[in-house]
Amino acid sequence: MNDPLSQLKDIHLPAPISWWPPAPGWWLLLALLILIAVGLVWYLRRRSRRLGLYRAAMQELDEIRQHFDKEQDPRRLAAGLSRLLRRVAISLRPGEDVAGLTGTAWLAWLDAQDDDHAFTEGTGQFLADGAYRPVGELQDADELLDIVEDWLKKVTREAPRV
């Protein structure tokens, strides 16, 4: 009698699972990680640029403040603050025609950036024509410097308005 078990063949194991190509879920995870990395790099670069702009603006504002404390020249203060605000505005909103704004249009644009009326209705009005006024018309230089400092803090630390 023949042994029926001798006619059986050995068990063949399937080929090992390859690591390539990955399953669709891994592709989605990779795409998500790439999007997160790109978003993080974009955010950090933007934040770094704004932080650098903020530091430079604050340094220049301190220089303007020190110069005013020495000379007490309100016309030079108005000119320096206007120049600083305009440079920051152009840096933050390069697509807008900020450089051409003057007078009340300039002050209204400044107020629109932080939803305040310190420039059109407050001491900030001095910036519209303060460089051309007679000496002594500025009532409160410290308040004007504080308004400019607050504006700079708000616009350089917040997301840009569209």
C-alpha positions in Angstrom: 0.0 0.0 0.0 1.1 3.4 -0.9 1.4 6.1 1.7 -1.0 8.9 0.7 1.0 11.4 2.7 4.1 10.9 0.6 2.3 12.4 -2.3 1.7 15.7 -0.6 3.9 18.6 -1.6 5.5 21.0 0.8 3.7 24.2 1.9 4.8 27.2 -0.2 4.7 30.5 1.6 3.7 33.6 -0.3 6.3 36.1 -1.3 7.0 38.7 1.4 5.1 41.9 1.2 7.1 44.7 -0.4 7.5 48.1 1.1 7.0 49.7 -2.3 4.6 51.0 -3.5 3.0 52.2 -0.3 -0.7 51.9 0.3 -2.9 54.9 -0.7 -3.2 56.0 2.9 0.5 56.5 3.2 0.4 58.7 0.1 -2.3 60.8 1.6 -0.3 61.1 4.8 2.8 62.1 2.9 0.9 64.8 1.0 -0.6 66.1 4.3 2.9 66.3 5.9 4.3 68.2 2.8 1.4 70.7 3.0 2.0 71.2 6.7 5.7 71.7 6.2 5.1 74.2 3.4 2.6 76.1 5.5 4.9 76.2 8.5 7.8 77.5 6.4 5.6 80.2 4.9 4.2 81.2 8.3 7.7 81.4 9.9 9.2 83.4 7.0 6.3 85.8 7.1 6.5 86.1 10.9 10.3 86.6 10.7 9.8 89.4 8.1 7.2 91.1 10.2 9.2 90.8 13.4 12.3 92.3 11.6 10.1 95.1 10.3 8.7 95.7 13.8 12.1 95.8 15.4 13.5 98.2 12.8 10.4 100.5 13.1 10.6 100.5 16.9 14.3 101.3 16.7 13.7 104.2 14.3 10.8 105.5 16.5 13.1 105.5 19.5 15.7 107.5 17.5 13.0 110.0 16.5 11.8 110.2 20.1 15.3 110.8 21.4 16.0 113.4 18.7 12.7 115.2 19.6 13.6 115.2 23.3 16.9 116.9 22.5 15.7 119.5 20.0 11.9 119.9 20.7 11.2 120.6 17.0 7.6 119.5 16.2 8.1 120.0 12.5 11.0 117.6 12.4 9.0 115.2 14.6 6.1 115.3 12.2 8.3 114.8 9.1 10.2 111.9 10.8 7.0 110.1 12.0 5.4 110.5 8.6 8.4 109.1 6.8 8.5 106.2 9.2 4.8 105.4 8.8 5.0 105.7 5.1 7.9 103.3 4.8 6.2 100.7 7.0 3.0 101.1 5.1 4.8 100.5 1.8 6.6 97.5 3.2 3.4 95.9 4.4 1.1 96.8 1.5 3.3 96.9 -1.6 0.4 96.5 -4.0 -1.5 99.5 -2.7 -0.8 103.1 -3.8 0.2 104.2 -0.3 3.1 106.4 -1.4 0.8 108.8 -3.2 -1.6 109.5 -0.4 -1.4 112.8 1.3 -3.4 114.9 3.8 -6.6 113.5 5.1 -6.5 110.6 2.7 -3.2 109.5 4.2 -4.6 109.8 7.7 -7.8 107.9 6.8 -5.7 105.1 5.3 -3.7 104.9 8.6 -6.9 104.8 10.6 -8.3 102.1 8.4 -5.5 99.8 9.1 -6.2 99.4 12.8 -9.9 100.5 13.1 -9.1 103.5 15.1 -9.6 107.3 14.5 -6.5 108.5 16.3 -5.1 110.0 13.0 -8.2 111.6 11.5 -9.9 112.8 14.7 -7.1 112.8 17.3 -3.6 114.1 17.9 -2.5 112.2 14.8 -4.0 115.0 12.6 -0.8 116.8 13.2 1.0 114.5 10.8 -1.0 115.7 7.8 0.6 119.1 7.8 2.7 119.3 11.0 5.9 119.7 9.0 4.6 123.0 7.6 3.0 124.5 10.7 4.5 127.1 12.8 6.6 125.9 15.7 4.6 125.4 18.9 1.3 124.2 17.5 1.8 120.6 18.6 -0.1 120.2 21.9 1.0 116.8 23.0 4.1 115.2 21.4 4.1 112.2 23.8 0.5 111.4 22.8 1.4 111.6 19.1 4.4 109.3 19.6 2.2 106.9 21.5 -0.3 106.8 18.7 2.4 106.1 16.2 3.9 103.4 18.4 0.4 101.7 18.9 -0.2 101.8 15.1 3.2 100.2 14.4 2.6 97.5 16.9 -0.8 96.6 15.5 0.0 96.6 11.9 3.4 94.7 12.1 2.1 92.0 14.4 -1.3 91.3 12.8 -2.2 89.6 9.6 -2.5 92.0 6.6 -5.9 93.3 5.6 -7.0 92.6 2.1 
